[in-house]
Amino acid sequence: MADIQTATATPAHQETPVIRRADYLPPDWRVETVHLEFDLDLSATHVTAALALVRNGEHDRPVRLDCDGALPLTLEVDGAPVLWRSEGSQIAFDVGQPSATLTLTTQIAPDTNTQLMGLFASNGMLCTQCEAEGFRRIIPFIDRPDNMAVYEVLLRADKARFPVLLANGALVDTGDLDDGRHYARWHDPHPKPSYLFALVAGDLVATRDHFTTKSGAPVDLAIYVRAGDEGRTAHAMQALKASMAWDEQVYGLEYDLPVFNIVAVSDFNMGAMENKGLNIFNSRYILADPDTATDYDYDAIEGVVAHEYFHNWSGNRVTCRDWFQLSLKEGFTVYRDQCFSADMGSEPVKRIEDVRMLRAAQFPEDAGPLAHPIRPDSYMEISNFYTSTIYNKGAEVIRMMATMAGPERFRQGCDLYFRRHDGEAATCEDFVRAMEDGAGLDLAQFRRWYEQAGTPQVQARLEHDAASGTATLHLRQNFAATPGQADKPLMPIPLRTALIDRDMKAHRGETLVVLTEAEQSVEFAGFARAPVLSINRGFSAPVNLDVARSAGDLPFLVRHDDDPFARYEALQQLVIDRLIADIADMDGPGAAQSHAVSLDEIIAVFGDLVSDQRLDDSMRAEILSLPTEAFLGEQMLVVRPEAIHAARRALRKAIGSRLLDPWRIAHERASAVPYSLSREARGARKIKSLALGYIASAEAADAGTIAFEQFARADNMTDRQGAMAVLASMQADVRETALDSFYNRYQGNALVIDKWFSLQSGSAHPQVYDQTLELIRHKDFTLTNPNRVRALYWPFVSNQAAFHEASGRGYDLLTDLVLRLDAINPQTTARFIAPLGRWRRFDEARAARMRGCLERILSKPGLSKDVTEQVVKSLE
């Protein structure tokens, strides 16, 4: 990676250097072994490091160490003091020989580290977060992922305050010291980059279990939490063991250390971190029991535990050469955890959930000023590239390769990748080449998925010739311009396709059509009558699809397609067409789209599905959920928040009132199912809350009573939160009663109180803005905990009608947060810029207000580079 030197220009966005992928160079020096000693203390931790330095190639360039605040108190080379010089964000010094032992010391203050990067304090415990560039906040270091070393770590601390001392690898030695202190020595035999270093020290208790690998190696498992939380770790432990077994079965990959430790931390910028042998988790992805965690929480815990465990190979054993290759580990691992979760539960439901998340987060990102390829070309702050594009679109790119290869050949490509690059810092190109060689694919054109930003647009039209009985599928692809990429070459787009006979209501088999040209046609023989096109089944490609259809095709697909995702997609499109038509009608009669089906047909389809015995309740709830207001906005050239809100609310009311009896029956039937974590019981809870929402939307006289009864009688958080979500939007006394009851019951449980904040700021209550202001002033709200900040502000920002209220006060609310939070936690703050960066999609008045907010943020002196980069790109 190119050396970083800070420029001297005064504007913040000109001071921050741009790092470019094309400038990559191997490190001048590398570290072979790292010996670290920590004398741990909340306010003054002393660190001693001994580094075995080796010159990388023939040159006389100095050693340069990345540094972020942790300047060396002492620095010696082979025992002799050395004078170092500052070079921007690095320190430099000369070493005359090709190898040397560098010894240095630093002192850091974890309790003032509000950025939560490096070594920081969390409620009296100490822990680290070093990805991407946190290790340099502990000691100056060659802090880049292609510098891989073997680590040995000695931890010393007060035994009463920090009875548990953890680091990467295996425990080598432990014992007591003078003055009530003790020590623990850890050794990790696997070379790793500094971003995977971890330590934890605190007063913790462990839930323990064990796992035996398929080759017979025993592994001790432990999940460390605060006393009192150990009863909520069983699900996470089971998920860990299931992940280990699944990776052996599906990928042939075994765990490689005698211990695997997890620690739950309440103050954490990320969801979790895959440090070798010592995973550190945001507590929300570990702690669960029926009283405090929803079914969604259980699923999220299972998925995140799996994700971090799978990183042991796709991220740790094979890591990234540089941060431009981030999707190499993240996209691949997201794909792996998605497949695991699908195998553990319902594959169709999981696919719908994953695509919904992709469309909610990544598609808007791909269509906005922050669009970037899954392998970016440049960045100012790497933490800004931990995006849905890198993770979720990256996973879709891997999925497309798996689809084109088929299961057996895809496994062969993965096997070759791990064999070739085990113990190395690899690139995205290394993975693609292994897939070509191992799976026998030609991916020359496919590489463009790594190079190009933006979501491809695909048009599809089915033409039928009755005389010849031939159906011809006509396809066209095109791409909208994205920042820095006006013209884009064609990409291969794999589309799983079936033609469904209208009489038989079945197809003859699925065909994988790979669109490689600007325009392409495929013929299908043997159709006396025009079939119905089912395309991009299973969402085989992450594209926006525009299909020319005959009247009645979408209702037919909803009722008869055998691909669950295609059924879901058909009903979503039915609803979108109807809502867009309703919004157009607000501009005058005749403005509606002619191909939108009638409201009566929408009601008829919904009515059929409410009682369709072919559907389990989980799938039924997915299909019958309306598109969000934000997603509807993405279908419009100019987003119209008030019109979208009014049209969706009216449709929801119509579906609720005209199907009121079926919704009541569904709610009563589901309410009779006792609580368990079985698939059937989880599905019942899902349809129960959906039915309750439609009953409330119908403005039934007893809706508040039904909702409060569900809330009061609930024996689990899924039912309780489902009822609370409905009550929070009501203007009734039961709303306040339920909110007070919820708060009083869970006061002191941070994760559940986060839900209490979110349910209110994300509600459809007319006074949601004023209620959010009150919550900001609430005694339990704090800017220092990222979970609490996200819990309050993200639901409000995602609440399109409230955030985009015409006065612009929602924009000001978010801007005030950014200006206050940036000095505390820039990484968390930067995530809140994107909603304002979408200003081009709105009317002139809103666009001007949003742009003005961005300019106000940029004018703040001392703005972090995290936020600066996001604002500058949003204004360009």
C-alpha positions, 0 to 999 in steps of 0.5 A, spaced: 500 500 500 502 506 498 505 510 503 501 516 506 503 523 507 498 528 510 497 534 505 497 541 508 491 544 504 486 547 509 480 545 507 478 538 511 476 534 504 483 536 501 487 534 507 485 527 507 489 523 502 486 518 497 489 511 497 488 508 490 488 500 489 493 502 483 498 504 487 499 498 491 506 496 493 508 490 497 511 493 504 518 495 504 519 491 511 515 486 514 514 483 521 515 475 522 514 475 530 510 479 535 511 479 542 507 483 546 506 485 553 500 489 556 500 491 563 492 493 563 489 498 566 483 502 565 486 509 564 493 507 563 495 501 559 502 500 558 504 496 552 511 493 550 512 490 543 518 486 540 518 485 533 522 481 528 523 486 522 525 483 516 527 487 509 522 485 504 527 485 498 533 489 496 532 497 498 535 502 503 528 505 504 527 506 512 522 502 516 515 506 516 510 504 522 503 507 522 501 510 528 494 513 530 495 517 537 500 511 540 506 514 539 512 510 542 515 512 549 521 508 547 524 505 541 530 501 540 533 497 534 537 491 537 537 494 544 540 501 541 535 507 542 533 510 535 531 517 533 525 517 529 521 522 525 514 523 524 511 523 517 504 524 517 500 518 519 507 514 520 513 514 524 520 513 520 527 511 522 533 507 518 535 500 519 542 498 516 541 491 516 536 486 513 533 484 519 533 487 526 529 486 533 525 492 534 523 494 541 518 499 543 513 501 548 507 506 549 502 508 554 494 508 552 488 510 556 482 505 554 477 509 558 477 515 554 477 511 547 470 513 545 472 511 538 472 504 540 477 502 535 484 499 538 484 498 546 478 501 549 473 500 555 466 498 556 463 498 562 469 496 566 472 491 561 477 492 556 477 489 549 480 491 542 477 492 535 483 492 530 479 492 523 481 495 519 486 500 522 485 500 530 492 496 531 496 502 530 492 505 536 495 500 540 503 501 538 506 503 531 506 498 527 506 496 519 498 496 520 496 493 513 493 486 512 499 483 507 504 483 513 502 477 517 506 475 523 506 470 529 503 473 535 505 471 543 501 475 548 503 476 555 497 480 559 498 482 566 492 485 570 489 486 577 486 479 578 480 482 582 478 487 577 480 483 571 480 476 573 479 473 565 485 475 561 484 472 553 488 473 547 488 470 540 490 462 540 491 458 545 493 459 553 500 457 554 501 459 561 497 463 567 499 464 574 499 470 580 503 475 581 505 480 587 500 485 589 494 482 587 496 481 580 496 475 575 498 474 568 496 470 562 500 468 556 497 466 549 500 464 543 497 463 536 501 459 531 498 461 525 501 468 522 495 473 521 495 480 520 494 485 525 487 487 524 486 480 527 489 481 533 485 481 540 485 481 547 479 482 552 480 483 560 474 483 565 470 480 570 466 475 566 463 468 566 463 463 561 458 458 558 463 452 556 462 446 551 466 442 546 466 440 539 470 434 536 472 435 529 471 430 523 479 428 524 478 427 532 481 433 534 478 436 541 476 443 541 474 447 548 468 452 546 467 458 551 462 464 551 464 469 556 459 474 558 457 479 564 455 475 570 447 474 570 447 474 562 450 466 562 443 464 561 442 467 555 448 464 551 445 457 549 442 459 542 449 462 540 453 456 543 448 451 539 449 456 533 457 455 533 457 448 534 452 447 528 457 452 524 463 448 525 459 441 523 456 445 517 463 448 515 466 441 515 460 437 511 459 443 506 466 445 505 471 440 508 474 445 513 476 444 520 477 448 526 485 449 527 486 451 534 484 447 541 480 453 543 475 457 540 472 463 545 467 468 544 466 475 548 460 479 548 461 486 549 456 492 550 460 497 546 461 495 539 461 499 533 460 493 529 456 486 529 462 482 531 469 481 529 473 474 527 479 475 531 483 468 530 480 464 536 477 470 540 471 472 536 468 479 540 461 480 539 456 486 540 452 483 545 446 483 541 448 478 537 450 473 543 444 474 548 437 471 547 432 468 551 424 467 549 423 473 554 428 478 551 429 476 544 425 476 538 425 470 533 429 475 528 434 476 534 435 468 534 436 468 527 441 474 527 445 471 532 445 464 528 447 468 522 452 472 525 455 467 529 456 462 523 459 468 519 464 470 524 466 462 525 466 461 517 471 467 517 476 462 520 478 460 513 475 465 508 478 471 512 483 468 517 487 462 514 486 466 507 486 474 508 486 480 504 492 483 501 489 490 501 483 493 503 481 494 496 480 486 497 475 486 502 469 483 499 474 477 498 473 475 505 466 479 506 462 477 500 464 470 500 463 469 508 456 472 507 454 467 502 457 462 506 453 464 512 446 465 508 447 458 505 448 456 512 442 459 515 438 457 509 440 450 511 438 451 518 431 454 517 427 455 511 431 456 504 425 460 501 424 465 506 431 466 507 432 468 500 427 473 500 430 476 507 436 477 503 434 480 497 429 484 501 435 487 505 439 487 498 434 492 495 433 496 502 440 498 503 445 496 497 440 498 491 440 505 493 447 505 495 448 503 488 444 508 485 447 514 489 453 518 490 456 513 494 456 507 489 462 503 488 464 497 485 465 491 490 472 492 489 473 499 489 479 503 486 480 508 491 478 511 498 479 516 503 477 512 510 477 504 509 471 504 515 467 507 510 467 501 505 464 496 510 458 497 506 452 493 503 455 493 496 462 490 499 458 485 503 451 483 500 452 485 493 459 481 494 455 475 496 451 475 490 457 475 486 459 469 489 452 466 488 452 467 481 458 464 480 456 458 484 449 458 480 453 458 473 458 452 476 453 448 480 454 445 487 460 440 485 464 444 481 463 450 485 466 446 491 472 444 487 473 451 485 473 453 493 477 447 495 482 449 490 482 456 492 483 454 500 489 449 497 493 455 493 492 460 498 492 458 505 496 462 510 497 468 504 494 475 503 490 474 497 486 478 492 479 477 489 483 475 482 486 469 486 479 467 488 476 468 481 482 464 478 481 459 482 474 458 480 476 458 473 481 453 474 477 449 479 470 449 477 472 450 469 468 456 468 470 462 463 470 468 467 473 473 463 467 477 462 464 476 469 470 480 472 466 486 470 462 485 476 468 486 481 470 492 477 463 496 476 458 500 480 451 500 479 445 495 478 444 492 471 437 494 468 434 488 464 428 488 460 425 481 458 419 480 453 416 473 451 414 473 444 409 467 442 408 464 435 402 460 435 403 457 428 410 454 430 409 453 437 415 457 439 416 462 445 422 467 444 425 470 450 428 477 448 432 480 453 436 487 453 441 489 458 443 496 460 447 500 465 446 507 468 452 512 470 455 512 476 460 516 479 466 515 475 463 510 471 459 513 465 460 508 460 460 500 462 461 494 458 456 488 458 456 483 464 454 476 464 447 476 467 445 469 469 437 468 469 434 462 472 428 461 467 422 457 466 416 457 462 409 455 465 404 452 461 397 456 462 393 450 462 397 445 466 400 450 471 406 447 471 413 448 467 417 443 463 424 444 467 428 450 469 433 453 464 439 458 466 439 463 461 446 467 461 445 474 458 452 476 455 450 481 450 446 488 449 440 484 446 439 477 446 434 472 444 432 465 446 427 460 443 423 455 446 419 450 442 413 446 443 408 451 446 401 451 442 399 457 447 403 462 450 406 460 456 407 465 462 414 467 463 418 466 470 424 469 470 430 471 475 427 465 479 431 465 486 433 472 484 439 469 481 442 475 479 442 482 483 438 486 477 432 491 476 428 487 472 423 490 467 418 484 464 413 486 459 407 482 461 400 480 459 394 482 463 393 476 469 400 474 468 402 476 475 396 473 479 397 467 475 404 467 478 402 468 485 397 462 485 401 457 481 409 458 480 413 453 484 419 457 485 417 461 492 421 467 491 418 468 484 411 467 487 413 473 492 416 477 487 410 477 483 405 479 488 410 485 490 410 487 483 402 487 483 402 491 489 407 496 486 404 497 480 397 498 484 400 503 488 404 507 483 398 507 479 394 510 485 400 515 486 399 517 479 391 518 480 393 523 485 395 528 479 389 527 476 384 522 472 387 517 467 394 518 469 395 511 472 398 505 469 394 501 464 397 495 466 396 495 474 391 490 476 384 493 480 384 493 487 379 487 487 384 483 484 389 485 489 384 483 494 382 477 491 389 474 491 391 476 498 384 473 500 387 466 496 394 466 500 391 468 507 388 461 507 393 457 502 394 450 505 401 450 500 404 455 504 407 455 511 406 461 515 413 464 515 412 464 507 405 466 508 407 472 512 413 474 507 408 474 501 403 478 504 407 483 507 407 490 503 413 493 500 416 499 504 415 506 503 422 507 502 422 501 496 416 504 493 420 511 493 426 507 489 421 505 483 420 513 482 424 518 478 422 523 484 420 520 491 414 523 493 414 521 501 407 524 502 403 521 496 407 514 497 405 514 505 398 516 503 397 510 497 400 505 501 396 506 508 390 506 503 391 500 500 393 497 507 387 499 510 383 496 504 386 489 505 385 489 512 378 491 512 375 487 506 379 481 509 378 483 516 374 476 518 380 472 514 385 476 518 381 475 525 381 467 523 389 467 522 390 471 528 386 467 533 389 460 529 396 463 530 395 465 537 393 458 539 400 455 537 404 454 544 411 458 544 417 454 541 423 455 537 420 450 532 419 452 525 411 451 525 411 456 532 415 461 529 411 461 523 405 462 527 408 468 531 410 471 524 403 471 521 400 473 528 403 479 528 402 481 520 395 479 521 394 484 527 397 489 523 392 488 518 386 488 523 389 495 526 390 498 519 382 496 518 381 501 524 377 496 527 374 498 533 377 493 537 384 493 534 387 496 540 384 491 545 386 485 541 393 488 540 393 490 548 391 483 549 397 480 545 402 484 548 399 483 556 398 475 555 405 474 551 410 469 553 415 471 549 418 477 546 416 476 538 409 477 540 410 482 545 414 486 540 409 485 534 403 488 539 408 493 541 409 495 534 402 496 532 400 500 539 406 505 538 402 507 532 396 508 535 393 514 538 390 511 544 391 510 552 393 503 551 399 506 547 402 509 553 400 504 558 403 499 554 410 503 553 410 504 560 409 497 562 414 495 557 419 500 559 418 498 567 419 491 565 426 491 562 429 497 565 436 496 566 436 491 560 440 495 555 438 490 549 431 490 550 431 498 552 434 499 545 427 496 542 423 500 546 427 506 543 426 503 536 419 502 536 417 509 538 422 513 533 420 508 527 412 508 528 407 511 524 404 515 530 403 522 527 407 526 533 413 521 531 418 527 530 416 530 537 416 523 540 423 522 538 425 529 540 423 527 547 427 520 547 433 524 545 432 527 552 431 521 555 435 519 561 437 512 558 439 515 551 447 516 550 451 518 544 457 514 547 453 507 546 453 505 538 447 500 539 443 506 543 444 511 537 442 506 532 436 504 536 433 511 536 436 514 530 436 509 524 428 507 525 427 515 525 431 516 518 428 510 515 421 512 517 420 516 510 414 520 511 417 522 518 424 524 516 422 527 509 417 531 512 416 537 508 419 542 513 426 539 513 426 538 521 427 531 520 434 533 516 436 538 521 435 532 527 440 528 523 444 533 522 445 535 529 446 528 531 452 528 526 455 534 528 455 532 536 457 525 534 463 526 530 467 528 535 465 522 539 465 516 534 466 518 527 465 511 524 458 510 527 457 517 525 459 516 518 453 511 517 448 517 517 450 521 511 447 516 506 440 518 507 442 526 506 446 524 500 440 521 496 438 529 495 438 528 488 432 523 488 427 528 491 423 535 489 427 541 489 425 544 496 427 537 499 433 537 495 435 544 497 434 542 504 438 536 504 444 539 500 444 545 505 445 540 511 451 536 508 454 543 507 453 545 514 456 538 516 462 540 511 463 547 514 464 544 521 472 545 523 475 539 525 471 534 521 473 527 521 475 524 515 470 518 516 465 523 515 468 528 510 469 523 505 462 521 505 459 528 505 464 530 499 462 524 495 455 526 497 455 533 494 459 532 488 
